[in-house]
């Protein structure tokens, strides 16, 4: 997964790109990069690690008065395949691009490089046309993309933004008459409003479109008819709770998922004594994405939520670690229990999803060791039966998209191996769709097997 950003503005370019990159840092911590362009050149800087590490000493080196656009990204992908943005160049153009998504047959190289390879084959004397041709040729791929285009002949640059017609990965835009901001999530841009920025338009980039911003203005072109199918994990886990994805506030959707669990399983009755919730009962989150879910559960139970698990924020995402023994150790190190919250109590712990079950097992064990008398897991998402876009027999589909939940085999999924554990309460796919409220415009393949690439 990546966070991608793009800015078109004259003043304070260097500072603003860092502010917005900080806002999408949660989408990738392995590497980051920036490309800056204007009337004289296009230059790039990349490095391994967090934004604050990579650009701490380079802050002023990409701040030039002739520049007026910049793109950037944070990435969680393996840096051995290279660090984005990647550059495509011919006699007429120099282009830097970065994308969040999947390109078919891009496994051996980064998906950015795969897009760059196809683009370079189409790139002649019209850069926008080359992007359109590339976009149409990649119908079995998905991406949210930003690119900086430097025209060597005309001596000016353009910011290009594209989103595939399925819109699986999010992309948000805000602009006024002179400035355009692009980011994977709205929160990264909206934080600037608290710092005095004012925008006359804020919205998601329409799937299937290309946007070109240059000195001549703003142009949006519909390339393919939209068939939206945004990944459900944006609301369940990926996105910041203060973001709004496709018009749906992430925090609100997660709260609704929590309420749905209480209603579906009649949990209020389970935890009641007479008309009151049991005194020896605690409802707590698995931080951080479990917090909004816990708020919804607590509201429905009329019981204040508490903090019972503290997360070490510096260990990263443990569920994507391949080695099972190291994954378990990392998970144990990542979470510590507040014993005074759970000792002698029935604990309902709320989490966003269960994939491999490593974190869930580790947390449940720690809670019991800390004195919890019983542990229930309330899971905001439905059971996960399929690795992202892989069929039940683990044979890749023709589209073979990037495995968004980072699980490569059906056998790794706890819902497949342990389908009926009394202490685990999953939401239903119907509850999930109702909480988000976008009907069939959300991809929940990993739970239902309904593949948007077959529509």
Protein Blocks (a to p, Z undefined) as FASTA:
>chain_A
ZZddddddfbhklmmmmmmmmmmmmnockbccdddddfkbccddddedjfklmmmmmmmm
mccfkbcbdcddddfbdfknopaddddddfkbccddddedddehilmpcfklmmmmmmmm
mpccbmklmmmmmmmmmmmbccddddddddfklopadddddddfklmagcdddddfkbcc
ddfbfklmmmmmmnopacfbdcdddehiacdddfkbccdddfbdcdddbdfklmmmmpcf
kbceehiafklmmmmmmmmmmmmnommmmmpghjbccfkbccddddfklmmmmmmmmmmn
opacddfbdcdfknopfklpmblmlmmmmmmmmpccdfklmgopacddddfbdcklmmmm
mmmmmmmmnopabdcdddfbdcdfbdghiafkopacfklpacfkopabfklpmklmmmbc
fklccddfklmmmmnonojmbccklmnopafklZZ
